[in-house]
Amino acid sequence: MKASETIYSTLSVLFNSNVWPLVRPEGEKGTPYLVYTVMNANATNVIAGYTGRELAYMQLDVYHNDYDSCEDITNQMIKILKDTVKPFYYDSRKYLHDEDAGLYRQSIECHIWQTN
């Protein structure tokens, strides 16, 4: 399964289907929502060549209009991924504020396997 499919199928319930790749579509409103980006994917190769499996390095950006709620839903998201996506490697978190939108943002970096 592609990393994007894994993220959407695993997290769409938590975010009320407000989960998008790269950017939130114009005209969409409300919080919380999740925007995910596959930063890169490292191929798994063996002697016979490419296996079709890749370790996807992802950035998951959670947006909310309330600081504490943004952190809470990010923590819930991490727990869901840790419990359901194997393997899931959580690297780091950034606490940010999007001044243009007036929203709080937590950005996590993680790795998950994908199959092409």
N, C-alpha and C positions, 0 to 999 in steps of 0.2 A: 504494500500500500504506500502511496506517496505521502510524504510528510504533511502536505496540506490537507489531504483526506483524513489523516490521523488526527490532526489538530481540530478540524471542523467536527468530525464525528464524536470526538471525546469531549469537546468543550461547548458545543452549540447549546446544550441545555442550560449550562451555567450562565451563559450570556444571552439567553432568550433568542438564539439564532443570529445575534449581532456579532458575527465573526467574519472578518474579511481579510483577503490577502493584500498586502502593501498599503492600501489606503481605504478609509471609509468612503463608500459611494456618496456622491453629492446628493443632497436632499435627505439623507438619513439623519435622524435626530435621536436624542436620548442617550442615557448612560445606564449601566456600564456597557462598554463594548470592547472587543478585542481585534487588534490588527496584527497579523503575523507576517514575517518575512523570512524566507529561506535565504540566509546570508551566503552560504556555500554548501556544497556536499562533497565529501571525500569518498571516492570510490574504493570498494573492496576488491582487490585483485588477488588471484591465486596463480599458480604456474600456468594453468590453462587459460588465464585471462580474466576479464571483467566478470564478476559474479552477478551483477544486476542489483547488488545491495550497496547502499551508500549511507554514511553517517552524516545526516543533515544538521548543520549548525544553524539554529534558528533564533530569531528575536521575536518575542511575544510582548506586545504593548497593550496594557490594560488602561483604559480611560474611564474616569468617573468624575462627577462634579463635587465629590466629597473626599477629602484626604484619607480619613480613616476607612471609609468604605472601599476606596481604591486598594488600600493595603489588605483589607480583609478578603476581598474577592481574589486578589492576586495570590494570597496564601491558600485559599480554597483551590484555585487553579493548579498551583504547584502540587498540592496533595493529590488531586485527581490524577494528574499526569504521573506522579510517582507511583500511585497505586494501580494504574491501568495500562500505562505504556511501558513496555519492557524491551530493551533497556531505555531508561530516561536519565540523562545526565544534566543536572542543574548546575550552571556555572556562576552566574552573578545576577544582581538586581540593581537597578538605578531608580532613584526617586526623582521625578521631574515634574515640572509644571508647564503646560502648554498655554502661554499667555494669550495667543491669538484666539484660541477656543475657550479660554477660561476654565480649563479642565486639568485635573491631576492625572499624572501618568506614571505607571510603574512599568519598567522595561526589564524583562528578564532574558537572559541568554541561556540556551540549553541545546542539547544534542539528542536527536532521536534517529532510529534507523528508518530508512525508506527503501522500498523495492521498486525499481522501474521496469 
